Amino acid sequence: MSFVQIIEFETTRLDEFNDLVDEWLAATEGRRIATSGVLARDRDQAHTYLQIVEFPSYEEAMENSDREDTTHFAERVAKLCLAPPTFRNLDVIHVDDL
C-alpha cells in the first residue's frame, strides 16, 4: 500500500526552501525512495505551505526518514521555518485517475 506524508510548514523564505529542495534532489539522484512530491501554498493562511510526498510504502518512508541525508535536509529546512513543521502520515486507500 502506498503512503503519503503531508508536511505543513510556515516560512517567509520560500526561495531558500526551494533551493534546498533542488540541492537535495541533485544529491539524492538515483537513490531517492520518494516517488513524487507536490508543494502547495495555503491561500487562507499567509506563509503556510504543504509539502505532499508519496512513497511506495510506510516502511520505505520510514527508511527514508532514517537516512542521514534526509535528517540533514530536515534540519536545514527547520531553520527556515517560523514554527516547527507538522506531519500527517497517511496510508493511501484508493486513487482515481481523473
TIFI-38562 format. One record per residue: residue in three letters; z, x, y of N, C-alpha, C in turn; residue number from 1. Coordinates in steps of 0.2 Angstrom, whole numbers, plus 5000, padded with zeros to 4 digits. Each point is the difference from the previous one (the first is absolute). Example, Ala and Ser with C-alpha at 12.3 -4.5 7.8 and 13.67 -1.06 7.14 Angstrom:
BEGIN
SITE ALA 5039 5066 4972 5000 4996 5006 5000 5004 5006 1 $
SITE SER 4996 4998 5005 5001 5004 5006 5003 4996 5005 2 $
//
This chain:
BEGIN
SITE MET 5000 5004 4994 5000 4996 5006 5000 5004 5006 1 $
SITE SER 4996 4999 5005 4999 5004 5006 5006 4998 5004 2 $
SITE PHE 5001 5005 5005 5006 5000 5004 4998 5001 5007 3 $
SITE VAL 5004 4997 5005 4998 5000 5007 5007 5002 5004 4 $
SITE GLN 5000 5005 5004 5005 5001 5004 4998 4999 5007 5 $
SITE ILE 5005 4996 5004 4998 4999 5007 5006 5004 5004 6 $
SITE ILE 4998 5004 5004 5004 5004 5005 5000 4997 5007 7 $
SITE GLU 5005 4997 5002 5000 4998 5007 5004 5005 5005 8 $
SITE PHE 4996 5002 5005 5003 5005 5004 4999 4999 5008 9 $
SITE GLU 5004 5002 5004 4999 5000 5007 4998 5007 5003 10 $
SITE THR 4995 5000 5004 4999 5007 5003 4996 4998 5007 11 $
SITE THR 5001 5005 5005 4996 5000 5006 4995 5006 4999 12 $
SITE ARG 5000 5003 4994 4996 5006 4999 4995 5000 4994 13 $
SITE LEU 4996 4994 5001 4995 4998 4994 4995 5006 4999 14 $
SITE ASP 4998 5003 5005 4995 5005 5000 5002 5006 4995 15 $
SITE GLU 5007 5002 5002 5003 5005 4996 5001 4998 4992 16 $
SITE PHE 5001 4993 4999 5001 4998 4994 4993 5000 4996 17 $
SITE ASN 4995 4998 5003 4993 5001 4997 4998 5007 4999 18 $
SITE ASP 5002 5004 5004 4999 5007 4999 5003 5003 4994 19 $
SITE LEU 5007 4998 4999 5003 5002 4994 4997 4997 4993 20 $
SITE VAL 4998 4993 5001 4997 4997 4994 4993 5004 4998 21 $
SITE ASP 4996 5002 5005 4994 5004 4999 5002 5007 4997 22 $
SITE GLU 5005 5003 5002 5002 5006 4997 5002 4999 4993 23 $
SITE TRP 5004 4995 4999 5003 4999 4993 4994 4998 4995 24 $
SITE LEU 4995 4996 5003 4994 4999 4996 4996 5006 4998 25 $
SITE ALA 4999 5005 5005 4997 5006 4998 5004 5004 4995 26 $
SITE ALA 5006 5000 5001 5004 5005 4996 5001 4997 4993 27 $
SITE THR 4999 4994 4999 5001 4997 4993 4994 4998 4997 28 $
SITE GLU 4994 5002 5003 4993 4998 4997 5000 5002 4993 29 $
SITE GLY 4998 4995 4996 4999 5001 4992 5006 4999 4996 30 $
SITE ARG 5006 4999 5003 5006 5000 4996 5005 4994 5003 31 $
SITE ARG 4997 4996 5004 5004 4994 5003 5000 4995 4994 32 $
SITE ILE 5006 4996 5000 5001 4995 4995 4998 4993 5004 33 $
SITE ALA 5002 4999 5006 4998 4994 5003 4993 4999 5000 34 $
SITE THR 4998 4993 4999 4993 4999 5000 4997 4997 5006 35 $
SITE SER 5004 4997 5004 4997 4998 5007 5006 4999 5005 36 $
SITE GLY 4998 5000 5006 5005 5000 5005 4997 4996 5006 37 $
SITE VAL 5004 4996 5003 4998 4996 5006 5006 5001 5006 38 $
SITE LEU 4998 5001 5006 5005 5000 5005 4998 4994 5005 39 $
SITE ALA 5005 4996 5001 4999 4994 5004 5006 5000 5006 40 $
SITE ARG 4998 4997 5006 5004 5000 5005 5003 4993 5001 41 $
SITE ASP 5006 4999 5001 5003 4993 5001 4998 4998 5007 42 $
SITE ARG 4997 4994 5000 4998 4998 5007 5006 4997 5004 43 $
SITE ASP 5005 4998 4996 5006 4996 5003 5006 5005 5002 44 $
SITE GLN 4999 5006 4998 5006 5005 5001 4997 5007 5002 45 $
SITE ALA 5001 5001 5006 4998 5006 5003 5002 5007 4996 46 $
SITE HIS 4995 5004 4999 5001 5007 4997 5002 4999 4993 47 $
SITE THR 4999 4994 4996 5002 4999 4993 4993 5000 4996 48 $
SITE TYR 5001 5004 4995 4994 5001 4995 5002 4999 4993 49 $
SITE LEU 4995 4998 4996 5001 5000 4993 4995 5004 4996 50 $
SITE GLN 5002 5005 4996 4996 5004 4996 5000 4997 4993 51 $
SITE ILE 4995 4997 4997 5000 4997 4994 4996 5005 4995 52 $
SITE VAL 5004 5002 4995 4997 5005 4995 5000 4997 4993 53 $
SITE GLU 4994 5001 4997 5000 4997 4993 5000 5006 4995 54 $
SITE PHE 5003 4999 4994 5001 5004 4995 4998 4997 4993 55 $
SITE PRO 4998 5004 4995 4998 4997 4994 5006 4996 4997 56 $
SITE SER 5006 5003 5001 5006 4997 4997 5006 5002 5004 57 $
SITE TYR 5006 4997 4998 5006 5001 5003 5002 5007 4998 58 $
SITE GLU 4999 5002 4994 5002 5007 4998 4997 5005 5003 59 $
SITE GLU 4993 4999 5001 4996 5005 5004 5002 5001 5007 60 $
SITE ALA 5002 4994 5003 5002 5000 5007 5007 5004 5001 61 $
SITE MET 5004 4999 4995 5006 5004 5000 4999 5008 4999 62 $
SITE GLU 4995 5001 4995 4998 5007 4999 4998 5003 5007 63 $
SITE ASN 4996 4996 5003 4998 5002 5007 5005 5001 5005 64 $
SITE SER 5005 4996 5000 5006 5001 5004 5004 5006 4999 65 $
SITE ASP 5000 5002 4994 5004 5006 4998 4996 5007 5001 66 $
SITE ARG 4994 4999 5002 4996 5006 5002 5002 5004 5006 67 $
SITE GLU 5000 5006 5000 5003 5004 5006 4995 4999 5006 68 $
SITE ASP 4994 4999 4999 4995 4999 5006 5002 4993 5003 69 $
SITE THR 5001 4995 4996 5002 4993 5002 5006 5000 5004 70 $
SITE THR 5005 5004 4997 5007 5000 5004 4999 5004 5007 71 $
SITE HIS 4996 5005 5000 4999 5004 5006 4996 4995 5005 72 $
SITE PHE 4995 4997 4998 4997 4995 5004 5004 4995 5003 73 $
SITE ALA 5004 4997 4996 5005 4994 5002 5005 5003 5005 74 $
SITE GLU 5002 5006 4999 5005 5003 5005 4997 5001 5007 75 $
SITE ARG 4993 5002 5000 4997 5001 5006 4998 4993 5003 76 $
SITE VAL 4998 4995 4997 4999 4994 5002 5006 4997 5003 77 $
SITE ALA 5006 5001 4997 5006 4997 5002 5002 5002 5007 78 $
SITE LYS 4998 5006 5002 5001 5003 5006 4996 4997 5006 79 $
SITE LEU 4995 4997 4998 4996 4996 5005 5002 4993 5001 80 $
SITE CYS 5004 4998 4996 5002 4993 5000 5006 4998 5005 81 $
SITE LEU 5001 4994 5003 5005 4998 5004 5006 4998 4996 82 $
SITE ALA 4999 4998 4994 5006 4998 4995 4998 5002 4993 83 $
SITE PRO 5004 5000 4996 4998 5002 4993 4995 4994 4997 84 $
SITE PRO 4995 5003 4997 4995 4995 4997 5004 4995 4994 85 $
SITE THR 4997 4995 4999 5002 4995 4995 4995 5000 4995 86 $
SITE PHE 5002 4999 4993 4995 5000 4995 5000 4994 4996 87 $
SITE ARG 4995 4997 4998 4999 4994 4995 4996 5003 4994 88 $
SITE ASN 5003 4999 4994 4997 5002 4994 4998 4994 4996 89 $
SITE LEU 4993 4999 4999 4998 4994 4997 4995 5001 4994 90 $
SITE ASP 5002 4997 4995 4995 4999 4994 4995 4995 5001 91 $
SITE VAL 4994 5003 5000 4994 4995 5001 4999 4996 4994 92 $
SITE ILE 5000 4993 5001 5000 4995 4995 4993 4998 4999 93 $
SITE HIS 4996 4999 5006 4993 4997 4999 4996 5002 5006 94 $
SITE VAL 4994 5002 4999 4996 5002 5006 4993 4996 4999 95 $
SITE ASP 4998 4997 5006 4994 4996 5000 4995 5004 5005 96 $
SITE ASP 4994 5001 4997 4995 5003 5005 4997 4995 5003 97 $
SITE LEU 5001 4999 5007 4997 4995 5004 4994 5002 5004 98 $
//
